[in-house]
Amino acid sequence: MHSSTVLPIIDLVLTATLVAWMATGFTPMPGSWLRWRMFCRANFTIVSLTGTTKDGRAEPVNVYDYLSPGSFILGPTQLQTIIVYLIRTGRYDRIDGHGRFLSVRGEQPIEVRGSRVVL
């Protein structure tokens, strides 16, 4: 009867250890051993943009339409590239907006002024 109580205890300890390891993987310690690298290295931009057309109309710009299908990671460099593309194609004369930039350093405000990304 002793062996029948040991196995459930071992299962419980292993399950608790696995859950604790997975939960601590989301803590903000980039580069540490057993951390989720995907979240330590990724940059996310949440931004609301307004484009001004050649005739002076203002309309919302969805930069996420210009990302690869299934892609959701948008850093400041990629954002600037999309803005430059939209200006060069003649779709907009100017793009402005604001939002948040999330990275391993935390959350920072981000602005787009005169079609330039400013952190």
N, C-alpha and C positions, 0 to 999 in steps of 0.2 A: 504494500500500500504506500510505502515511502516514495517509490518511483512515480506513482500516479500524481502526486502533488508537486513534484519537482518540475515536471514538464510544463504545466501551466504557469508556474512562477518564472521559468526561463523564457517562455513565450511572452509573458507580460513585460519582463525586463528588456528583452530585445525590441519589442514593439515600442516601449516608452523611449528607449535610446534612439531608435530610428526617427520617431516623431520629434524628439528634441533636436536631433541633428538637422532635420529638414527645417524646423522652425528657426534655428539660429542661422541658417544659411541666408536668410533675408536681412540680417543685421548689417548696419553700415560699416563694414570693415573690408574695404577693397584690397585685393591682393593677398588676403589671409588664406591659409590653408582651409580647404573644405567650404569655400564660399561659392555662391552662384555667380560665375563670371559674366553671364549674360547681363545681369543687372548692374554689375560693377563697371562695365565698360560702355554701356549704351547711353546715348543722349536722346532725350525726348523734347520736342518743342510743341507746345500747345499755343497756337497763335490765331488771332483774328485779324484778317487783312482786308483793306479796302483799296480797290484799284480805281484810278481816275483815267477814263478813256480820253481819246483825242478831242471829242466834242464836249468834254467837261463833266460827263456823267460819272457818278461814283457808284460802284457796284462791289459786292463782296467777292473776295478771291479765295477759293479753296485750293491751297497748295497740295493737299493730300491727293487730289485728282491727278497730279503729275508724278506721283511716286510709282514704283513698280508694283504690280498687283501683289497683294499680300504683305507689302511692306508698310510699317507704321513708324519706324525709327527715322526721325528727322532732326538732324543737328543744325546748328547755325550755318555751316558751310553749305549743306544741301539746300537749306532755305534760301540762301543768297543765290545759289546757282539757278534755282527755279525762278526767283524774282528777275534775275538778269535775262533768262530765257523769255519770260513774259514781256519784258520791256523791249528786247531786241526784235521779237516777232511783231511788234507794233500793236499788240492787244491792249496795252496800257501805256500811258505816258509816265505814270508815277504810281507807286504802291506804298501805302503807309499802314501801320497797325501796331498792335501790342500783344503781349502774351507772357508765358512763363517758359523758362528753360530748365529742365530737370536733368541733373547729371549726378555723378558720384559726389560732387561738392554740395549737393542739395538743390534747392529751388532758387532761381534767380529771375528777376524781371528781364524781358527782352523786348526791344522795340524795333520797328522798321520805320525809318524816317528818310524820306526822299529816295526810296528804293534801296536803302542800305540797312543791313542788319546791325544793330547796336546792342551789345550786352551791357 
